[in-house]
Amino acid sequence: MGSLLSISDIKDDVKYILDLAVKIKAGEMEEKPLEGKTLAMIFQKSSTRTRVSFDVGMYQLGGRAIFLSSNDLQMGRGEPISDTAKVLSRFVDGIMIRAIKHSDVEELAKYSDVPVISGLTDLEHPCQALADMLTVKEHLGDWKGHKICFVGDGNNVCNSLLLIAPLLGMDMSVACPKGYEPNEDILMTAREYADENGTEIIVSDDIGVALQDVDVVYTDVWVSMGDEAEEAQRKIDLSPFQVNSDLMSIANDGAIFMHCLPAIRGQEVSADVIDSEKSVVYDEAENRMHAQKAVLYYYMKD
């Protein structure tokens, strides 16, 4: 069975899941393969794309999804996560959780008898990375021979991209100020994957170095949910890393711009970039549903 808490959990099946997503999006898979199945969706953090894409995706696969906020669960009033996992496992066929702490999702998966799918934690965002790579393939034709650069705060999205890029044969660089580097353990694992697959991982506070030979420029908000107390300092530290036309000009001709959304125009990205023809952010957002349908099929079929 297993669960999806990290891209590393599907290290050997990333391409298979993305191939599934392509077929599902093209209408080439069986209709309603999850008929009669139910997905519990736990939200400790608010969401637009995660909520709607999982809900609609589950419906299109023939199943149903149940939305559960912290206010809807006894877990929000102190019930142990282990008890919640054991009880929900008696009712549903899978659990998706958008959580504050990665450790909570690990505990949920430890005690659950059904698959647990991470819809985001403070450490990783695996479903976003899958949707991103589906989008890259659609626009660039393949992953091999291409390079992606994440610009800004080395956050959960950056961490998952670092893990998935080398597994698909992509080089990756991270352009970030000192103190905003990706998680050290994930970076070590990503470099192991890169060595195994003949790709390269670069982390630099020099934007010019990080953006050399880049085909995909990716950024995210500077102040994630939970980082509000650091907002003023983050804006100061990250302002030189705004993705604007000058920065995009360093990347390869034909480079595309990506952002997991929501975006704040005028902060991490200028309006003339995110609203330009180079931007594929809405394709990327749509692909959350197709990639997640593949994940749901992979974990919940049979």
Number of C-alpha atoms within 10 A of each C-alpha: 9 15 20 21 26 23 23 19 13 17 14 11 14 19 17 13 22 21 15 21 27 20 15 19 16 10 10 11 14 10 12 13 18 21 15 11 19 20 27 21 23 21 22 18 16 12 12 9 17 22 20 13 20 24 20 16 22 25 19 16 22 16 19 20 21 14 13 15 17 14 11 12 13 13 16 13 10 8 11 13 21 16 15 16 21 17 14 17 19 11 12 18 21 23 26 28 24 24 20 17 13 18 13 15 23 17 14 22 24 16 16 24 20 23 23 28 26 24 27 27 23 17 21 25 23 29 25 26 26 29 23 26 24 25 23 22 14 14 13 16 10 15 20 16 11 19 26 29 30 27 28 28 28 23 21 22 26 28 26 25 26 33 27 27 26 26 26 19 21 23 25 27 24 29 25 24 21 11 10 16 20 21 15 10 9 19 20 14 14 25 18 16 24 24 13 12 15 13 22 18 24 15 20 17 18 13 21 12 15 24 27 14 17 22 21 24 25 24 26 27 19 25 19 14 11 10 10 11 9 12 12 10 11 16 16 9 17 19 17 14 23 21 25 17 15 10 17 20 12 17 22 16 11 14 21 25 24 27 23 20 15 13 18 15 15 13 19 25 25 16 16 15 20 22 14 12 11 17 20 19 22 13 17 24 22 14 24 26 26 25 31 26 25 24 21 23 19 15 19 18 12 8
